[in-house]
């Protein structure tokens, strides 16, 4: 019996060391998800008013998963150090739950991408209609147009036909030639610029905003999806190690310190 124990001890010690390393990396990943979720929330919030589809829950899911991973990771450290089979199996179950949650969450984001894309078309048009009456929508439109160098839903002429707008007028945030626009500002309170009837495209951004906005959001969603899939399959390693270590300890009746 002593001989058998001596032969198997290195294998168990190796698994314990590997699981400890995995758990530390797992903790770091949890913290990284918290940071990435917070960054995504800040990056996406300004674009939410420009969509009829609410996608602000995605960063919160990421933050929630990251927080849960940190808690599970701390429990995993305790289970690994104590070498308690009950704690190790509980740790494995928690890893399995997080794995399923992340895979389901990533698939849900993938499925909702087209819905989010279509939402920006209608959302931008709605925001443009409220530009002169709602400060929140005005700020959202201006931020998008300045940052992404775009104008309107399809192009700058969308503003020409909006109710309450004079022909050949656009927001100051559409301007690519600020010198010209400042000289031809027709409403300095809101920031409206008058454009010439010909060659107006020389003074403003010509591309519509929805596709560019979706590009920014899609990039952030790509980070979310990639992070969730990456962490999910990494957790399978920890789940297998936890189960193997628990089985070895239980089978050989080791008392690990």
C-alpha positions as CSV (number, residue, x, y, z in Angstrom):
1,X,0.0,0.0,0.0
2,X,2.9,2.3,0.9
3,X,4.5,1.6,-2.5
4,X,1.3,2.4,-4.4
5,X,1.0,5.7,-2.6
6,X,4.5,6.7,-3.3
7,X,4.0,6.0,-7.0
8,X,0.9,8.0,-7.3
9,X,1.9,11.0,-5.2
10,X,3.8,12.8,-8.0
11,X,0.8,12.5,-10.4
12,X,-1.5,14.0,-7.8
13,X,1.0,16.7,-6.9
14,X,1.3,17.6,-10.6
15,X,-2.5,17.8,-11.0
16,X,-2.7,20.0,-7.9
17,X,0.0,22.3,-9.2
18,X,-1.6,22.5,-12.7
19,X,-5.0,23.2,-11.1
20,X,-3.5,26.0,-8.9
21,X,-1.9,27.6,-12.0
22,X,-5.2,27.3,-13.9
23,X,-7.1,28.9,-11.0
24,X,-4.8,31.9,-10.9
25,X,-5.1,32.3,-14.6
26,X,-8.9,31.9,-14.3
27,X,-8.9,34.7,-11.7
28,X,-7.0,37.0,-14.0
29,X,-9.5,36.2,-16.8
30,X,-12.4,37.1,-14.5
31,X,-10.8,40.5,-13.7
32,X,-10.1,41.0,-17.5
33,X,-13.7,40.3,-18.3
34,X,-14.8,42.9,-15.7
35,X,-12.5,45.5,-17.3
36,X,-13.6,44.6,-20.8
37,X,-17.3,44.7,-19.8
38,X,-16.9,48.1,-18.2
39,X,-15.0,49.4,-21.3
40,X,-17.7,48.0,-23.6
41,X,-20.4,49.7,-21.5
42,X,-18.7,53.0,-21.7
43,X,-18.0,52.6,-25.5
44,X,-21.5,51.5,-26.4
45,X,-23.7,53.7,-24.2
46,X,-23.4,56.8,-26.4
47,X,-24.7,54.8,-29.4
48,X,-27.7,53.2,-27.7
49,X,-30.0,56.2,-28.5
50,X,-29.2,55.7,-32.2
51,X,-30.7,52.2,-32.2
52,X,-34.2,50.9,-31.8
53,X,-32.7,47.7,-30.4
54,X,-31.4,47.8,-26.8
55,X,-28.0,46.2,-26.7
56,X,-26.8,47.7,-23.4
57,X,-27.4,44.4,-21.5
58,X,-24.4,42.8,-23.3
59,X,-21.7,44.6,-21.3
60,X,-23.7,43.9,-18.0
61,X,-23.7,40.2,-18.9
62,X,-19.9,40.4,-19.4
63,X,-19.4,42.2,-16.1
64,X,-21.7,39.7,-14.3
65,X,-19.8,36.7,-15.7
66,X,-16.5,38.3,-14.8
67,X,-17.6,38.9,-11.2
68,X,-18.9,35.3,-10.9
69,X,-15.6,34.0,-12.3
70,X,-13.6,35.9,-9.6
71,X,-15.8,34.5,-6.9
72,X,-15.5,30.9,-8.3
73,X,-11.8,31.4,-8.8
74,X,-11.3,32.3,-5.1
75,X,-13.3,29.3,-4.1
76,X,-11.2,27.2,-6.5
77,X,-8.0,28.5,-4.8
78,X,-9.4,27.3,-1.4
79,X,-10.5,23.9,-2.8
80,X,-7.1,23.3,-4.5
81,X,-5.0,24.3,-1.4
82,X,-7.1,22.1,0.9
83,X,-7.3,19.2,-1.5
84,X,-10.9,18.6,-0.3
85,X,-12.8,16.3,-2.8
86,X,-16.2,17.9,-2.0
87,X,-14.9,21.4,-2.6
88,X,-13.1,20.3,-5.8
89,X,-16.3,18.7,-7.2
90,X,-18.3,21.8,-6.3
91,X,-15.7,23.9,-8.1
92,X,-16.0,21.6,-11.1
93,X,-19.8,22.1,-11.1
94,X,-19.4,25.9,-10.9
95,X,-17.0,25.8,-13.9
96,X,-19.5,23.8,-15.8
97,X,-22.3,26.3,-15.1
98,X,-20.1,29.2,-16.2
99,X,-19.1,27.3,-19.3
100,X,-22.7,26.8,-20.3
101,X,-23.7,30.4,-19.5
102,X,-20.9,31.8,-21.6
103,X,-21.5,29.6,-24.6
104,X,-25.3,30.4,-24.5
105,X,-24.5,34.1,-24.0
106,X,-22.1,34.2,-26.9
107,X,-24.5,32.4,-29.2
108,X,-27.3,34.9,-28.2
109,X,-25.1,37.9,-29.1
110,X,-24.3,36.3,-32.5
111,X,-27.9,35.7,-33.3
112,X,-28.9,39.3,-32.3
113,X,-26.3,41.0,-34.5
114,X,-28.6,41.4,-37.5
115,X,-31.3,42.7,-35.3
116,X,-28.9,45.3,-33.9
117,X,-27.7,46.3,-37.4
118,X,-31.3,46.9,-38.6
119,X,-32.0,48.8,-35.4
120,X,-29.5,51.5,-36.3
121,X,-31.2,52.3,-39.6
122,X,-34.5,53.1,-37.9
123,X,-32.8,54.5,-34.7
124,X,-30.7,57.1,-36.6
125,X,-33.8,58.4,-38.5
126,X,-35.7,58.7,-35.2
127,X,-32.8,60.5,-33.6
128,X,-32.5,62.9,-36.5
129,X,-36.2,63.8,-36.1
130,X,-35.7,64.6,-32.5
131,X,-32.4,66.5,-33.0
132,X,-33.9,70.0,-32.5
133,X,-36.2,69.1,-29.6
134,X,-34.3,66.6,-27.5
135,X,-30.8,67.4,-26.2
136,X,-30.0,63.8,-25.4
137,X,-30.6,62.7,-29.1
138,X,-28.8,65.8,-30.4
139,X,-25.7,64.9,-28.3
140,X,-25.8,61.3,-29.5
141,X,-26.1,62.3,-33.2
142,X,-23.4,65.0,-32.9
143,X,-21.0,62.6,-31.2
144,X,-21.5,59.9,-33.8
145,X,-21.2,62.3,-36.7
146,X,-18.1,64.0,-35.4
147,X,-16.4,60.8,-34.2
148,X,-17.2,58.7,-37.3
149,X,-17.1,61.5,-39.8
150,X,-20.6,60.7,-41.2
151,X,-23.8,62.6,-41.8
152,X,-27.4,61.5,-41.7
153,X,-28.9,58.0,-42.2
154,X,-28.0,57.6,-45.9
155,X,-26.2,60.9,-46.5
156,X,-26.4,64.6,-45.6
157,X,-29.4,65.2,-47.8
158,X,-31.6,63.3,-45.3
159,X,-31.7,66.5,-43.3
160,X,-33.1,68.5,-46.2
161,X,-36.5,66.7,-46.0
162,X,-36.9,66.5,-42.2
163,X,-40.0,68.3,-40.7
164,X,-39.0,71.6,-39.2
165,X,-35.7,71.9,-41.2
166,X,-35.0,74.4,-43.9
167,X,-33.8,73.1,-47.3
168,X,-30.0,72.8,-47.6
169,X,-29.3,72.8,-43.9
170,X,-27.4,70.3,-41.7
171,X,-26.0,70.1,-38.2
172,X,-22.6,71.6,-37.6
173,X,-21.3,68.1,-36.7
174,X,-21.7,67.1,-40.3
175,X,-19.1,69.6,-41.4
176,X,-15.8,68.5,-42.9
177,X,-14.9,72.1,-43.7
178,X,-15.3,73.9,-40.4
179,X,-14.1,77.3,-41.8
180,X,-16.9,77.3,-44.4
181,X,-19.5,76.1,-41.9
182,X,-18.7,78.6,-39.2
183,X,-19.1,81.4,-41.8
184,X,-22.5,80.0,-42.9
185,X,-24.0,79.1,-39.6
186,X,-27.8,79.9,-39.7
187,X,-28.6,78.9,-36.1
188,X,-25.8,79.3,-33.6
189,X,-28.0,78.1,-30.7
190,X,-28.5,74.6,-32.0
191,X,-25.6,74.6,-34.5
192,X,-27.2,74.5,-37.9
193,X,-25.3,75.3,-41.1
194,X,-26.6,76.4,-44.5
195,X,-25.1,74.7,-47.5
196,X,-25.0,75.8,-51.2
197,X,-27.4,74.2,-53.6
198,X,-24.5,72.9,-55.6
199,X,-21.3,71.2,-54.5
200,X,-22.5,70.8,-51.0
201,X,-20.6,67.5,-50.6
202,X,-17.4,69.5,-50.6
203,X,-18.2,70.9,-47.2
204,X,-19.8,68.0,-45.3
205,X,-19.2,64.3,-44.7
206,X,-20.9,62.2,-47.4
207,X,-21.3,58.8,-45.8
208,X,-24.4,57.8,-43.7
209,X,-23.9,56.9,-40.1
210,X,-25.8,53.6,-39.4
211,X,-23.2,51.3,-41.0
212,X,-20.3,53.1,-39.3
213,X,-22.0,53.0,-35.9
214,X,-22.8,49.3,-36.3
215,X,-19.1,48.8,-37.2
216,X,-18.1,50.2,-33.9
217,X,-20.7,48.3,-32.0
218,X,-19.9,45.1,-33.9
219,X,-16.2,45.4,-33.1
220,X,-17.1,45.6,-29.4
221,X,-19.5,42.7,-29.7
222,X,-16.8,40.8,-31.4
223,X,-14.6,41.3,-28.3
224,X,-17.4,40.1,-26.1
225,X,-18.1,37.0,-28.2
226,X,-14.4,36.1,-28.6
227,X,-13.8,36.5,-24.8
228,X,-16.8,34.4,-23.9
229,X,-15.9,31.5,-26.2
230,X,-12.2,31.7,-25.3
231,X,-12.9,31.6,-21.5
232,X,-15.6,29.0,-21.9
233,X,-13.3,26.4,-23.5
234,X,-10.4,27.3,-21.2
235,X,-12.7,26.4,-18.3
236,X,-13.1,22.8,-19.7
237,X,-9.4,22.3,-18.7
238,X,-10.1,23.4,-15.2
239,X,-13.2,21.2,-15.0
240,X,-11.3,18.1,-16.1
241,X,-8.4,18.8,-13.7
242,X,-10.8,19.3,-10.8
243,X,-12.6,16.1,-11.4
244,X,-9.3,14.1,-12.0
245,X,-7.7,15.5,-8.8
246,X,-10.8,14.8,-6.7
247,X,-11.0,11.3,-8.0
248,X,-7.3,10.6,-7.4
249,X,-7.5,12.0,-3.8
250,X,-10.7,10.0,-3.1
251,X,-9.3,6.8,-4.6
252,X,-5.9,6.9,-2.8
253,X,-7.0,8.6,0.4
254,X,-4.3,11.2,0.3
255,X,-4.1,13.9,2.9
256,X,-2.7,16.8,1.0
257,X,-1.4,20.0,2.6
